Amino acid sequence: MLWSGWGDPAGAVELPEAVRSLLRDLLGVRALSTPAVGLEEVRPPEVVLAPSVLDELRAVVGAGHVRSDDESRIRHTRGKSTPDLIRLRAGDASRAPDAVVLPGSHDEVLRVLRVCSGHRVAVVPFGGGTSVVGGLSADGHGFAGVVALDVGRLDRLVSLDTESMVAELGPGLRGAEAERLLGERGLTLGHFPQSFEYATLGGFAAARSSGQASAGYGGFGDMVVGMTVATPRGTLGLGRAPRSAAGPDLRQVILGSEGAFGVITSLRLRVRRSPAERHYEGWRFASFSEGAAALRRLAQDGPLPTVLRLSDETETMIGLARPEEIGEPVAGAGCLVVAGYEGGPLEVAETRERAAAVLSELGGTCLGTEPGQAWARGRYAAPYLRDALLAEGATVETLETAGFWAVLPRLYEAVRAALTASLGAPLVMCHISHVYATGASLYFTVVTAQEEDPVAQWERAKRVVSEVIVAEGGTISHHHGVGRDHREAYAVEIGELGGEILRGIKERLDPEGVLNPGALIPSF
């Protein structure tokens, strides 16, 4: 993946002139005076990790799997949030780890953690590097050094139980590769987040990811039936039955823990038969509130499509739901709903017919398959647009939350108002992409002209919005996680006693506090 941007450099996109004009005329965006630096120009700080510790790590995983060259360190610096990318584009690799360690087995992960704990070396578990909440930028202050523990060698389909429909998979498998391996056997996970091509299964679990087909397949946490976890204190083996009343479910302690409690070394995941048919279509509603009411009806009363998402008026007008065609005029006003159906031909036909009756009854107009197919073709392309916008001098970032249906309207308006007040006159777009009987997510995309310090500009807005989200009854994150960026707001959300519980778990599993320090765990 591009070290200072998203994805394959060959996938970079040119902004249409209509978008350039909008940036200039509506937002006042001006071209940057200095271009992004090249990888060869970046200089990470000197390695501070003692040579003797590096030798111990080499003895565990092999000399070729401990890397301290500049490029390896830079490529394991930070994640893919906009502040991360702005810093990297400016050549700031100040948070680069001292070394990248690539263990090849659970036992090697355990031994690496023991070495690091014994010498108080901070360990940042690293999968695909796609965190957008500061989950990978550990501060080495107070530690003997920092290593990135890259799980990329733990990338196998370990076993497959087709009777139970459970696959054991390595945490280093990227989403696309896992889907390929399962697809060869007629199976699917059904997990397709926007980071699908680059994020890993271990990252999906550690961040409690939700995919774009979550209405049909559930979130990633719903797919995890078991896991093996390495900690500085030893091994956790979790999940021995499809359901258990044997005390609290400790899998839930690890899901969403972002590497702060341990390193996931194996996942046992529910799989399903690959659908014989996939069908996506578009619907138009007059307003965001009317579209949301239709989504709520489907979520509560059925039938529920596999994919169900609603863009607000601004996102529909700009065409963000069709990244390949962004900036092109959109016929008609209103809000776009994308509904997707997967399964056997009869199942798809029946669900489509019943859902269409509900959508029509509530004021929707069917637009046919073209809008849905355009979304499906471009659903992994939006991060490339962000790179192009950053290069033009725009600050562009996303944030997301979720709330109960009764809370959602005021939460939507409050976040929009907070962004506008913080950033002046930004372009604020929003969509609902994950629905439940009790509520839904809100995913905002914000574009504004860069100030002299664009990182401070965004951090100022993010603080205000985070306070508003908590005050209005939303959660600080639906599927991006907490990382370092959301830690203060998360502390408010769970309260002091909740923070004490998390610190107690960490102290027991990671007594030296070496695992991803600064991420997730609130400090009151």
Helices and strands as residue ranges (DSSP letters): G 9-11, H 17-27, G 39-41, H 51-61, G 63-65, E 66-67, H 70-75, H 82-89, E 99-101, H 106-119, E 122-126, E 146-150, E 157-161, E 166-169, H 175-183, E 187-188, H 201-206, H 214-217, H 220-223, E 224-231, E 234-238, H 251-254, E 263-270, E 272-273, E 277-285, H 288-301, E 307-311, H 313-318, G 323-325, E 335-343, H 345-361, E 365-368, H 370-378, H 382-392, E 394-404, H 408-423, E 427-432, E 439-449, H 454-471, H 487-509
